Amino acid sequence: MQNLDYYAVILFAISTCVTPGPNNVMLMSSGVNFGISRTLRHVAGINIGFPLMLIAVGLGAGAVFHRYPSLHDILQVVGALYMLYLAYRIATAPTVDLDDQGGRPLGFTGAALFQWVNPKAWIMAVGAVLAYTTPVGSYSAQILLIALIFFLFGSPCSMVWVLFGRYLRRFLSEPNRLRLFNISMSVLLVVSLIPALKSLPVSSWLHG
């Protein structure tokens, strides 16, 4: 696939996957509250779900949204509401013993489906398709290769945030510290949503 700039795609994948965003905020929070092993399904859901989403966007979903733009607007609104709900759940999480096996981390299916309502995932998927595919050569093969690169390099980036969260467990063993951390992660999740909120159709409705 000589028409694809491998190094550029790899750098794009690493830079977008390792920087703060809804996925990484939730992974760090899960690493703190549930530990590494119980967060692995969440990691797998992200790093399999996003490449599959990228393939779907590259091979057809984009055309559907172009024909029916209201579907994309609806998805944006649903995604924003769901993320606000997740922020609430994180902020109000009970401060229990971190070694307790109670509680339920986000699973594989939930993490994979979350990519479809994650504004940063949409920016990454559309950006990768528009920036790195070319009309020369096999377009489908380019999309599949980009998705593979995200899978290979995105997974280690996700684990960085889980490990960071796991490292913080010792510091957050005191309930008040854990409560403050969860509230901070909730605020950070909402802040990560601000760029997407500005583009929501609701804002145009309110001003229109």
Number of C-alpha atoms within 10 A of each C-alpha: 12 8 14 19 12 15 9 11 20 17 13 19 22 18 14 18 23 19 14 15 21 25 23 22 21 26 31 26 25 25 26 28 32 24 23 21 10 17 25 21 19 24 28 19 20 29 27 22 21 27 26 18 20 26 21 14 19 23 15 10 14 15 12 12 14 11 10 11 12 12 12 17 16 14 16 23 17 14 20 21 13 15 22 17 14 17 23 17 14 23 18 13 15 14 17 16 13 18 11 9 12 10 11 11 20 19 17 20 15 15 22 23 15 21 25 18 19 23 23 20 23 18 12 17 21 14 13 20 20 11 11 17 21 13 8 11 13 12 18 12 13 23 22 17 18 25 25 17 18 25 20 17 19 24 18 16 20 24 20 15 25 29 17 16 24 22 16 18 19 11 11 20 17 14 14 11 13 23 19 14 18 25 19 16 20 26 17 17 24 20 14 18 20 12 11 17 17 11 12 17 15 15 11 10 8 7 6 6
